[in-house]
């Protein structure tokens, strides 16, 4: 018998043994039957809710495999610069937000913002402290670039943080200087932490409320789970985990969250006895996050050859240290997720994994979930081939490929062809899970699927696709948001496909994305989101 039956649909199950069906039945929190309409209808009782899908597409729920949930939840209250197209407009948005007294309740007067990207601004430069000071000089301001690896601060924020001409440059960070040798407010990677550490932390109740407010928006995008990755300094780790625990204990957490640990707390996690995979159905301890380098936009991704404007970026950890941390984590039942963007960073990291495999590490049997590399943004073919020999999965972000077209070509020139090689990775046998890196990019999985399939922006540019040989199929892209995130967390035996016995997370779409022209994928709407057998979002036309 069933609590819920959906019939007369097109069900793409992601189950290799039964890839397509017409109807599905749910009992309690699990799928109990998948098949043809008439057979499934036999499970109906007078208490069963039935939904006639009228030919609509059903998919397993989407999981975003790289998400910064704490930062996105709170950042929804920050100033959003994602749509500004010039420095002048950027400063105008900032001025108006301060006039409206933006987010003083959370951060005791600090003005915070994110998502600016100067790549296509006509001024051809980043904002500086002097620009911000002209808008407001008495309240501290810190505004993150879209990649979160670079930020700009005004003079008040630099003063509070003690940053001056004689401030030592932190290891694995950079403090920008003007022509007079004075800090210009531009901070890269670990240098951002000098200011970030001075920002008051919101109260746990405020974090809980911000998360609670954001979850329905993710449901409306068909997101039923996410992998919550740590930022570089890991400072958000404790308040994020406390807030998530609160939601989970209240039974109000309606996303399956795989929350990762910062490498800063590895020894404490080992001493406590944390292991990857521990937790409830809705909140589990995930991977330990390490950083090999920074980002292309910040100029800190570690390259084998210089950027077009000079420099090769920088490693954020020595490879010997990364190898030690991987061994330490794996020996204690913890898997690792390593951020690597530049071609040199990926090359050196893959060498580390190959060497560890030779020592008897990097084995799926040693941990609940496989180790993973986050981003894999710039890769040479030989490194892809080496990666394919390992039990290491990739976590990639398709929407960033199209977001970064101008930036990548400007900073790398002809080496832009090394970027976002999804087709080559898949064809060589590297298993990929897809995500957004939100708030770096929009979290909507349908936008990510469109980018992966077309290599075009939502407006259809470039017309032939950006390096179109790297396009993948809709089938492969959907797998990247469904069964592959389950596999990368070792939970594919009960998540990621519409299979009897698995947890009932699924979505209904208003268009069949397998049939419509790919350019229409971004116009597709989610009509229903179901998690654990319970409907959490409905928007029937």
C-alpha positions as CSV (number, residue, x, y, z in Angstrom):
1,X,0.0,0.0,0.0
2,X,1.1,3.6,-0.6
3,X,0.9,7.1,0.9
4,X,1.5,8.8,-2.4
5,X,1.3,7.7,-6.0
6,X,2.3,9.6,-9.1
7,X,1.2,8.2,-12.4
8,X,1.0,8.9,-16.2
9,X,4.5,10.4,-16.1
10,X,7.9,10.1,-17.6
11,X,10.1,9.0,-14.8
12,X,13.9,9.0,-15.4
13,X,14.9,6.9,-12.5
14,X,18.8,7.0,-12.7
15,X,18.5,3.2,-11.9
16,X,20.5,1.3,-14.6
17,X,18.3,-1.8,-14.0
18,X,15.1,0.1,-14.7
19,X,15.9,3.5,-16.3
20,X,12.4,4.6,-17.3
21,X,9.0,4.2,-15.8
22,X,5.5,5.7,-15.9
23,X,4.5,5.7,-12.2
24,X,6.0,5.6,-8.7
25,X,4.6,4.8,-5.3
26,X,5.8,6.1,-1.9
27,X,5.2,4.7,1.6
28,X,6.5,6.5,4.6
29,X,9.9,7.8,3.6
30,X,10.8,5.4,0.8
31,X,9.9,4.3,-2.8
32,X,8.0,1.1,-2.6
33,X,7.3,0.5,-6.3
34,X,8.4,1.9,-9.7
35,X,6.8,0.8,-12.9
36,X,3.7,1.1,-15.2
37,X,0.7,3.1,-14.2
38,X,-1.9,0.3,-13.9
39,X,0.4,-1.9,-11.7
40,X,1.3,1.0,-9.4
41,X,-2.3,2.1,-9.0
42,X,-3.1,-1.3,-7.4
43,X,-1.3,0.0,-4.3
44,X,-3.8,2.8,-3.9
45,X,-6.0,2.9,-0.7
46,X,-8.6,5.5,0.2
47,X,-5.9,7.4,2.2
48,X,-3.5,7.5,-0.7
49,X,-2.8,10.8,-2.4
50,X,-2.6,10.4,-6.2
51,X,-1.2,12.8,-8.7
52,X,-1.8,12.6,-12.4
53,X,1.5,13.8,-13.9
54,X,-0.1,14.3,-17.4
55,X,3.2,13.3,-19.1
56,X,5.5,15.5,-17.0
57,X,9.1,14.5,-16.2
58,X,10.1,13.1,-12.8
59,X,13.7,13.0,-11.7
60,X,15.5,12.1,-8.4
61,X,15.9,15.2,-6.3
62,X,18.9,17.4,-7.2
63,X,21.9,17.5,-4.9
64,X,24.4,20.3,-5.1
65,X,27.8,18.8,-4.5
66,X,29.6,22.0,-3.6
67,X,27.7,24.6,-1.6
68,X,28.7,27.1,1.1
69,X,25.4,26.9,3.0
70,X,26.3,29.1,6.0
71,X,27.7,31.8,3.8
72,X,24.8,31.7,1.3
73,X,22.2,31.8,4.1
74,X,23.7,34.8,5.8
75,X,24.9,36.3,2.5
76,X,21.3,36.6,1.3
77,X,21.2,39.6,3.7
78,X,24.4,41.1,2.3
79,X,24.7,43.6,-0.5
80,X,24.5,41.7,-3.9
81,X,26.7,43.1,-6.6
82,X,26.1,40.2,-9.1
83,X,24.3,42.4,-11.6
84,X,26.4,45.5,-11.6
85,X,28.2,46.2,-14.9
86,X,30.6,49.0,-14.0
87,X,32.7,50.4,-11.1
88,X,30.4,53.4,-11.1
89,X,27.3,51.2,-10.7
90,X,29.1,49.2,-8.0
91,X,29.7,52.3,-5.9
92,X,26.1,53.5,-6.5
93,X,24.7,50.2,-5.2
94,X,27.0,50.4,-2.2
95,X,25.9,53.9,-1.4
96,X,22.2,53.1,-1.6
97,X,22.6,50.0,0.6
98,X,24.4,52.0,3.3
99,X,21.7,54.7,3.1
100,X,19.2,51.9,3.9
101,X,21.3,50.8,6.9
102,X,22.1,47.3,5.4
103,X,22.5,44.3,7.9
104,X,23.5,46.2,11.0
105,X,21.6,43.8,13.2
106,X,23.8,40.8,12.2
107,X,27.3,42.4,12.1
108,X,27.2,45.4,14.5
109,X,27.6,48.1,11.9
110,X,29.9,46.3,9.4
111,X,28.9,46.6,5.8
112,X,29.3,43.3,3.9
113,X,28.7,42.4,0.3
114,X,29.7,39.9,-2.4
115,X,29.5,38.8,-6.0
116,X,31.2,41.7,-7.7
117,X,33.3,40.8,-10.8
118,X,35.3,43.4,-12.6
119,X,36.1,41.2,-15.6
120,X,33.8,43.1,-18.0
121,X,33.6,46.5,-16.3
122,X,34.6,49.4,-18.7
123,X,36.9,50.8,-16.0
124,X,39.1,47.7,-16.4
125,X,40.1,47.7,-12.7
126,X,39.1,46.5,-9.3
127,X,37.6,48.8,-6.6
128,X,40.1,50.1,-3.9
129,X,39.9,51.4,-0.4
130,X,39.8,55.0,-1.8
131,X,36.7,54.2,-3.9
132,X,35.0,52.8,-0.8
133,X,36.1,55.6,1.4
134,X,34.4,58.1,-0.9
135,X,31.1,56.2,-0.3
136,X,31.5,55.8,3.5
137,X,34.6,56.3,5.6
138,X,33.3,55.7,9.2
139,X,31.7,52.3,8.9
140,X,33.9,49.3,8.2
141,X,33.3,47.8,4.8
142,X,34.4,44.4,3.3
143,X,33.2,43.3,-0.1
144,X,34.1,39.9,-1.6
145,X,34.7,39.3,-5.3
146,X,32.5,36.6,-6.9
147,X,35.1,33.9,-6.4
148,X,35.5,34.5,-2.6
149,X,39.3,34.5,-3.0
150,X,39.6,38.2,-3.2
151,X,38.0,41.1,-1.3
152,X,38.3,44.8,-1.0
153,X,38.1,46.7,2.3
154,X,37.8,50.4,3.1
155,X,40.2,52.3,5.4
156,X,38.1,51.9,8.5
157,X,38.1,48.1,8.1
158,X,41.9,48.1,7.5
159,X,42.3,50.3,10.6
160,X,40.3,48.0,12.8
161,X,42.3,45.0,11.4
162,X,45.7,46.7,12.0
163,X,46.6,46.5,8.3
164,X,49.2,49.2,7.4
165,X,52.3,49.7,5.4
166,X,54.4,47.6,7.8
167,X,51.9,44.7,8.2
168,X,53.6,41.4,7.4
169,X,52.0,39.6,4.5
170,X,50.4,36.4,5.8
171,X,51.5,33.1,4.5
172,X,49.4,32.1,1.5
173,X,47.9,35.5,1.1
174,X,48.6,38.9,-0.5
175,X,48.0,42.5,0.6
176,X,47.6,44.8,-2.4
177,X,49.7,48.0,-2.4
178,X,49.3,51.2,-4.3
179,X,52.1,53.1,-6.1
180,X,53.2,54.6,-2.8
181,X,53.4,51.3,-1.0
182,X,50.3,51.9,1.0
183,X,47.7,49.0,1.3
184,X,45.1,49.6,-1.4
185,X,42.4,47.6,0.3
186,X,42.6,44.6,-2.1
187,X,43.2,41.4,-0.1
188,X,43.8,37.9,-1.5
189,X,43.1,34.5,0.1
190,X,44.6,34.3,3.6
191,X,45.0,38.1,3.8
192,X,41.2,38.5,3.8
193,X,41.2,36.7,7.1
194,X,43.0,39.6,8.8
195,X,39.8,41.6,8.3
196,X,37.3,38.8,8.4
197,X,38.5,37.8,11.9
198,X,37.4,41.2,13.2
199,X,33.8,40.9,12.0
200,X,31.4,40.1,14.8
201,X,29.9,36.6,14.5
202,X,26.1,36.4,14.2
203,X,24.3,34.7,17.1
204,X,23.4,31.1,16.5
205,X,19.7,31.9,16.6
206,X,20.3,34.4,13.8
207,X,22.1,31.8,11.7
208,X,19.4,29.2,12.3
209,X,16.7,31.7,11.1
210,X,18.8,32.6,8.0
211,X,19.1,29.0,7.1
212,X,15.4,28.3,7.8
213,X,14.5,31.2,5.5
214,X,16.7,30.0,2.7
215,X,15.7,26.4,2.5
216,X,12.3,26.9,0.7
217,X,14.2,28.8,-2.1
218,X,16.4,25.7,-2.6
219,X,13.3,23.5,-2.6
220,X,11.8,25.6,-5.4
221,X,14.9,24.8,-7.5
222,X,14.4,21.0,-7.0
223,X,17.3,20.8,-4.5
224,X,16.8,18.1,-1.9
225,X,20.4,17.8,-0.7
226,X,23.7,19.7,-0.7
227,X,27.3,19.2,0.3
228,X,28.3,22.0,2.6
229,X,32.0,22.8,2.0
230,X,34.2,24.9,4.2
231,X,35.8,28.2,3.2
232,X,39.6,28.7,3.4
233,X,39.8,29.9,7.0
234,X,37.2,27.5,8.3
235,X,35.9,30.1,10.8
236,X,32.3,29.4,9.9
237,X,32.7,25.7,10.7
238,X,31.5,25.8,14.4
239,X,28.5,28.2,14.1
240,X,27.4,26.4,10.9
241,X,27.5,23.0,12.5
242,X,25.7,24.2,15.6
243,X,22.9,25.8,13.6
244,X,22.5,22.7,11.4
245,X,22.4,20.5,14.6
246,X,19.7,22.8,15.9
247,X,17.6,22.4,12.8
248,X,18.1,18.7,12.7
249,X,17.1,18.2,16.3
250,X,14.0,20.3,15.8
251,X,13.1,18.1,12.8
252,X,12.9,21.2,10.6
253,X,15.9,20.5,8.5
254,X,14.4,19.5,5.1
255,X,17.6,19.2,3.1
256,X,20.0,16.3,3.3
257,X,23.2,18.1,4.3
258,X,26.7,16.5,4.0
259,X,28.6,19.0,6.1
260,X,32.4,19.1,5.7
261,X,35.1,19.8,8.3
262,X,37.9,22.3,8.0
263,X,41.4,20.9,8.0
264,X,42.1,23.3,10.9
265,X,40.1,21.0,13.2
266,X,41.4,17.7,11.9
267,X,43.2,16.7,15.1
268,X,40.2,17.7,17.2
269,X,37.9,15.7,15.0
270,X,40.1,12.6,15.2
271,X,40.4,12.9,19.0
272,X,36.6,13.2,19.4
273,X,36.1,10.2,17.1
274,X,34.4,11.9,14.2
275,X,34.3,9.8,11.0
276,X,33.0,10.6,7.6
277,X,29.4,9.5,7.2
278,X,28.4,9.8,10.9
279,X,25.0,11.4,11.6
280,X,21.3,11.3,10.8
281,X,19.5,10.9,7.5
282,X,19.5,14.7,7.2
283,X,22.8,15.8,8.7
284,X,26.1,13.9,8.3
285,X,29.8,14.5,8.8
286,X,31.3,14.8,5.4
287,X,34.9,15.2,4.0
288,X,37.8,17.2,5.5
289,X,38.4,20.2,3.3
290,X,42.0,21.1,2.2
291,X,43.2,23.8,-0.1
292,X,46.0,23.3,-2.7
293,X,45.7,26.8,-4.2
294,X,43.4,29.8,-4.8
295,X,41.4,31.1,-7.8
296,X,42.0,32.4,-11.3
297,X,40.1,35.6,-10.7
298,X,42.2,36.4,-7.7
299,X,45.4,35.4,-9.5
300,X,46.2,32.8,-6.8
301,X,45.4,29.6,-8.7
302,X,48.7,27.8,-9.0
303,X,49.8,27.7,-12.6
304,X,52.7,26.0,-14.4
305,X,53.1,29.0,-16.7
306,X,52.5,32.7,-15.8
307,X,49.2,34.5,-16.2
308,X,49.0,36.9,-19.1
309,X,49.7,39.8,-16.7
310,X,52.4,37.9,-14.8
311,X,52.8,35.6,-11.8
312,X,52.0,32.0,-11.4
313,X,49.7,32.1,-8.4
314,X,50.7,30.3,-5.2
315,X,50.3,27.0,-3.4
316,X,48.3,27.3,-0.2
317,X,49.8,24.2,1.3
318,X,53.0,22.3,0.6
319,X,52.3,18.9,-1.1
320,X,54.1,17.0,1.6
321,X,51.8,18.5,4.2
322,X,48.7,17.7,2.1
323,X,50.0,14.1,1.8
324,X,50.4,13.9,5.5
325,X,46.9,15.2,6.2
326,X,45.4,12.8,3.7
327,X,47.1,9.8,5.4
328,X,46.2,11.1,8.9
329,X,42.5,11.6,7.9
330,X,42.1,8.3,6.0
331,X,43.7,6.3,8.8
332,X,41.1,7.7,11.1
333,X,38.1,7.1,8.9
334,X,37.8,10.5,7.4
335,X,37.7,11.3,3.7
336,X,39.2,14.5,2.2
337,X,38.1,17.0,-0.4
338,X,40.9,19.0,-1.8
339,X,40.4,22.4,-3.6
340,X,42.6,22.5,-6.7
341,X,42.1,24.9,-9.6
342,X,45.4,25.7,-11.4
343,X,47.0,23.2,-13.7
344,X,50.1,23.1,-11.5
345,X,48.0,22.5,-8.4
346,X,46.1,19.7,-10.0
347,X,49.2,18.1,-11.4
348,X,51.0,18.1,-8.1
349,X,47.9,17.0,-6.2
350,X,47.3,14.1,-8.5
351,X,50.9,13.1,-8.1
352,X,50.4,13.0,-4.3
353,X,47.3,10.7,-4.7
354,X,49.3,8.4,-7.1
355,X,52.1,8.2,-4.6
356,X,49.7,7.5,-1.7
357,X,48.0,4.8,-3.7
358,X,51.5,3.1,-4.0
359,X,51.8,3.2,-0.2
360,X,48.4,1.5,0.2
361,X,46.2,4.6,0.8
362,X,43.5,6.2,-1.4
363,X,41.3,3.1,-1.2
364,X,37.5,3.2,-1.0
365,X,37.6,0.4,1.6
366,X,39.6,2.7,3.9
367,X,36.8,5.3,4.2
368,X,33.0,5.5,3.8
369,X,33.3,7.8,0.9
370,X,35.9,8.3,-1.8
371,X,38.4,11.2,-1.6
372,X,37.5,14.0,-3.9
373,X,39.1,16.9,-5.7
374,X,37.1,20.1,-5.8
375,X,37.0,22.1,-9.1
376,X,39.6,20.4,-11.3
377,X,39.4,23.6,-13.3
378,X,42.6,23.5,-15.4
379,X,43.9,20.2,-16.4
380,X,46.4,18.6,-18.9
381,X,45.4,15.4,-20.6
382,X,48.1,13.3,-18.9
383,X,46.9,14.4,-15.5
384,X,43.3,13.4,-16.4
385,X,44.6,10.0,-17.4
386,X,46.4,9.6,-14.1
387,X,43.4,10.7,-12.1
388,X,41.3,8.1,-13.9
389,X,43.5,5.4,-12.4
390,X,42.6,6.5,-8.8
391,X,39.7,5.9,-6.5
392,X,39.2,9.6,-6.3
393,X,36.1,11.4,-7.6
394,X,35.8,14.9,-9.0
395,X,33.5,17.7,-7.8
396,X,33.0,20.3,-10.6
397,X,30.8,23.3,-11.2
398,X,29.4,23.6,-14.8
399,X,27.9,27.1,-14.4
400,X,31.3,28.5,-13.5
401,X,32.5,27.5,-16.9
402,X,30.2,29.9,-18.7
403,X,30.4,32.5,-16.0
404,X,34.2,32.6,-16.3
405,X,34.6,32.7,-20.1
406,X,35.8,36.3,-20.3
407,X,38.0,36.1,-17.2
408,X,39.6,32.8,-18.3
409,X,40.5,34.0,-21.8
410,X,41.8,37.3,-20.5
411,X,44.0,35.8,-17.8
412,X,45.1,32.6,-19.6
413,X,45.1,33.4,-23.3
414,X,45.4,30.2,-25.4
415,X,45.6,28.1,-22.2
416,X,41.8,28.7,-21.7
417,X,41.4,25.3,-23.5
418,X,42.6,23.6,-20.3
419,X,39.5,24.8,-18.4
420,X,36.4,22.8,-17.4
421,X,37.2,19.7,-19.5
422,X,34.1,17.8,-18.5
423,X,33.9,15.7,-21.7
424,X,37.5,14.7,-21.5
425,X,37.2,13.8,-17.8
426,X,34.1,11.6,-18.3
427,X,35.5,9.9,-21.4
428,X,38.7,9.0,-19.5
429,X,36.7,7.5,-16.7
430,X,36.8,10.1,-14.0
431,X,33.6,10.1,-12.1
432,X,32.1,13.6,-11.5
433,X,29.5,15.1,-9.2
434,X,28.1,18.5,-10.1
435,X,27.5,21.6,-7.9
436,X,27.5,25.3,-8.0
437,X,30.0,26.6,-5.4
438,X,27.1,28.9,-4.3
439,X,27.3,31.7,-3.5
440,X,30.1,32.0,-6.1
441,X,27.5,31.0,-8.8
442,X,23.7,30.6,-8.8
443,X,22.6,27.4,-7.1
444,X,19.9,26.5,-9.7
445,X,20.9,23.0,-11.0
446,X,19.0,23.6,-14.3
447,X,21.3,26.4,-15.1
448,X,24.2,24.1,-14.4
449,X,22.8,21.4,-16.7
450,X,22.3,24.0,-19.4
451,X,25.9,25.2,-19.1
452,X,27.3,21.7,-19.2
453,X,25.2,20.6,-22.2
454,X,25.6,23.8,-24.3
455,X,28.8,25.5,-23.0
456,X,26.7,28.7,-23.4
457,X,25.6,31.4,-21.1
458,X,21.8,31.6,-20.5
459,X,21.6,34.3,-23.2
460,X,22.9,31.8,-25.9
461,X,26.5,33.2,-26.1
462,X,28.8,32.2,-27.5
463,X,26.6,30.9,-30.4
464,X,28.7,27.8,-31.0
465,X,29.5,27.1,-27.4
466,X,32.7,27.8,-25.5
467,X,35.1,25.0,-26.4
468,X,32.1,23.0,-27.6
469,X,34.1,19.7,-27.8
470,X,33.7,19.7,-24.0
471,X,29.9,19.6,-24.0
472,X,28.3,16.6,-22.3
473,X,24.9,15.0,-22.7
474,X,21.8,15.8,-20.7
475,X,21.9,12.3,-19.4
476,X,25.4,12.8,-18.1
477,X,24.5,16.2,-16.6
478,X,21.5,14.9,-14.8
479,X,23.6,12.1,-13.4
480,X,26.0,14.7,-12.1
481,X,23.2,16.2,-9.9
482,X,21.6,13.0,-8.8
483,X,23.3,9.6,-8.5
484,X,26.8,11.0,-8.6
485,X,26.6,13.2,-5.5
486,X,25.2,10.1,-3.7
487,X,28.1,8.1,-4.9
488,X,30.7,10.7,-3.8
489,X,29.4,10.5,-0.3
490,X,29.1,6.7,-0.2
491,X,25.3,6.8,0.0
492,X,24.3,5.6,-3.5
493,X,22.7,2.5,-1.9
494,X,19.9,4.6,-0.5
495,X,20.0,7.9,-2.4
496,X,20.3,9.3,-5.9
497,X,17.9,7.2,-7.9
498,X,14.2,6.3,-7.9
499,X,14.6,2.8,-6.8
500,X,12.3,0.7,-4.5
501,X,13.8,0.8,-1.0
502,X,15.6,4.1,-1.5
503,X,14.6,7.3,0.3
504,X,11.9,9.1,-1.6
505,X,13.5,12.3,-2.7
506,X,12.2,13.4,-6.2
507,X,11.1,16.3,-8.2
508,X,8.5,17.0,-11.0
509,X,9.5,19.4,-13.9
510,X,7.1,21.3,-16.2
511,X,9.2,20.4,-19.3
512,X,10.9,17.2,-20.4
513,X,14.5,18.5,-20.6
514,X,15.5,15.3,-22.5
515,X,13.2,16.4,-25.4
516,X,13.2,20.2,-25.5
517,X,15.9,22.2,-27.3
518,X,18.7,22.7,-24.8
519,X,18.3,26.5,-24.9
520,X,15.0,26.1,-23.2
521,X,16.4,24.3,-20.2
522,X,16.8,27.5,-18.1
523,X,13.1,28.2,-18.6
524,X,12.1,24.9,-17.0
525,X,10.2,25.2,-13.7
526,X,10.0,22.8,-10.7
527,X,6.4,21.9,-10.0
528,X,6.9,19.6,-7.0
529,X,9.8,18.7,-4.6
530,X,9.4,15.7,-2.4
531,X,11.9,14.8,0.4
532,X,11.7,11.7,2.5
533,X,8.3,11.0,1.1
534,X,7.0,14.4,2.1
535,X,6.0,17.2,-0.3
536,X,8.0,20.3,0.6
537,X,7.2,22.4,-2.4
538,X,4.3,22.6,-4.9
539,X,3.7,25.0,-7.8
540,X,1.3,23.3,-10.1
541,X,0.2,25.4,-13.1
